[in-house]
Amino acid sequence: MNLLQINRASGAALGFIIGVVILVATTAVMKLSVTAPAIDADRDEVRTKALTEITAVEEKELKTLALADSQRGIVHLPIESALKLAAQKWSDAAAARADLAVRLEKSTVAVKAVSFE
């Protein structure tokens, strides 16, 4: 190898190394200077608000007395009241089972058979 070929090879290698360093430096500068907002930046707030609303509605439904169906006599009772009432009624198991069967018949609706013919 003569001196001219060695100088060209080292110049090419040096140019390649400088090009790579410039590329890496440019990439690092762009990465640090450009800040993109998170895709779901407000998702945590939205989810927390939704959970709070759902919890409030559930608490209200669990702790208030409401008339569900006046024709059938179905009501929503607070949990504490329902547990006390169930404990009273189930002290006599036979009467409670009979009452449960009657309430089941009142609350279920007969479904008509559908013919696909």
Buried (B, 14 or more C-beta within 10 A) or exposed (E): EEEEEEEEEEEEEEEEEEEEEEEEEEEEEEEEEEEEEEEEEEEEEEEEEEEEEEEEEEEEEEEEEEEEEEEEEEEEBBEEEEEEEEEEBEEEEEEBEEEEEEEEEEEEEEEEEEEEE
